[in-house]
Amino acid sequence: MYRRLASVRSRQTRDQGKKLTGQHERARDPSSADADLLARLLERADRVLVKKLSNNDRDWSRYPNKHQAGVYIPHEQRDSDFFPALANKKRASADAMEIREVYFTTVWPQVDNEEKRSRLVHYTSKGQETHMTGLPKGAFAELLPASLLVIGRLSSDKTYRYECLTIDSGSDEALLVGELFNLAADFFVDIFEPAERKAEERDRILGFAEQIIKAWKKGAIAPFARDNAAMPSTVELAAEARRVFLNKYGLKKTDPFELNNPGDALREISRIIEWELFRNYQRRERAVDLVRLVLGDVPETVTASNVIRRLVDELPEIDALMLSASQQRKSRAGYSYEHHIESMLADGDIPFEKQVVIEARKRPDFILPSRAFIDAGTKRAKTGLILSAKTTLRERWKQVEREKGKRRLFLTTVDENIAGSSIEDMASFGVYLVIPESLRQSKETEYKGHTNVVSFKEFCNEIVRPNLGVWAAGV
């Protein structure tokens, strides 16, 4: 994990001075050592609070006169022993509702190591509502939706100090935090013990390592790797994830017209179930690869000096192997999402063509019902549409927009971190977003209030279903 954080930092240094290719530029230097800061924090903190920021958690730093000042802290985390204990504030009137509060020092390394006298305050007149205030605006003002706040608790002279980082949801660090703490797509907030998490990951790998060692001693590491540690193809892994989903809910197929929330189903299959399956396969694959790099395929007497020498000799390859884990996940994610969309369209008997080449070598993911239909030039042809699938968007939606021409274009994604300004840009180009139902009104996203955003259920029931008869009749 920490080697990969260092690799991320190396890439950031090489990119110093370049403009970000995402939807915005951070107020602070995009080449800042966020990866180094995160690695050091996770090494020193005994406990870490991770919270996915809501819009209100960010808006106070961007807009004047916002009602909420600071970050909302749920009462479960407030009343744990992570923060100092709250005490009643003295009120002028004896009849006034209690205000419970505590002040403590927070340090913000990303903002010139600024120290703040932060306050955790619970207004009992507002139920359980509790906020953490006294925070630097610069750490929050330019974050994308669904970014993370990471607070590490550090021991200091028999007390605790709190080191805080904001992790932009569009950054590599967000992916690394998600991997380290195994954050599911529907994660909101929790407190973790880094040492415990590392021990859990170590135990998962060591259980498989015993099998690897036996295979190596027998001189059978190569066939063992082939039979026990080979990563399935994207098609196979996607199919396995759908089987898990169907068994979990007692379903026979992923028919979008029968599912209550087909978009949420897509998100669960691709971002939760398949992600965990992928992690398990990847652990095995990486463990075997490391053994083969360090020990080779032929069993021999191994001494500590042999192992150390091989580790040093193979350090560049080991570093590349660890870094490739994240790259492998990214490269597979898009194909995986397409597989799930294809399966859902087929299960719903929705006619489509996949990856059909249209003019100028443009190749949209799906055409409903077919290229011949939408290019027929008839009145009926206008009911056809292009459906493009992107697990993450950033600026890639502009590539999809060029495929549109005069056709209707719908872009489906499970991405949470799309800024409202980008959604408005898409609307100006006639691009519609199709998202999971739970994200439609989510407090962590900026989808709400945009007329070019529909849920996957709305897309199927209000846009696709009314045209099935027309598509079946042909042009």
Secondary structure, DSSP 8 states (H G I E B T S, - for coil): -HHHHHHHHHHHHHTTT----SSS--SS-TTS-HHHHHHHHHHH-SEEEEEE--HHHHHTTTSTT-S--SEE--HHHHTSSSS---EE---SSTTS--EEEEEEEEEETTTTTEEEEEEEEEEGGGTT-EEEE---GGGTTT--TT-EEEEEEEEETTEEEEEEEEE-TTSHHHHHHHHHTT--TT--EEEE-HHHHHHHHHHHHHHHHHHHHHHHHTT-HHHHHHHHS----HHHHHHHHHHHHHHHHT-S---TTTSS-HHHHHHIIIIIIHHHHHHHHHHHHHHHHHHHHHH-SS-----HHHHHHHHHHTHHHHHHHHHHHHHHHHHHHHHHHHHHHHHHHHHTT---EES---GGG---SEEES-HHHHTS-STGGGG-EEEEE-S--TTTHHHHHTTTTTSEEEEE---S---HHHHHHHHHTTEEEEE-HHHHS-TTSS-TT-TTEEEHHHIIIIIIGGGHHHHHH--
